[in-house]
Amino acid sequence: MFAYELHQIRSTELIRQAAEHRLAREAREVSRYQDVGRRPHRHRPRRHRFARAA
């Protein structure tokens, strides 16, 4: 049980870090394009974290 709880904590932490990294990258892209005066050319939807049940 203890190992499972550690795994859950680590997994949650990694997901949080990935979200922060993604937000920082998006902020850099926005600031870069604001400096140039144009908008980013690609806006693809993010993939869902979990697959949907069929």
Buried (B, 14 or more C-beta within 10 A) or exposed (E): EEEEEEEEEEEEEEEEEEEEEEEEEEEEEEEEEEEEEEEEEEEEEEEEEEEEEE
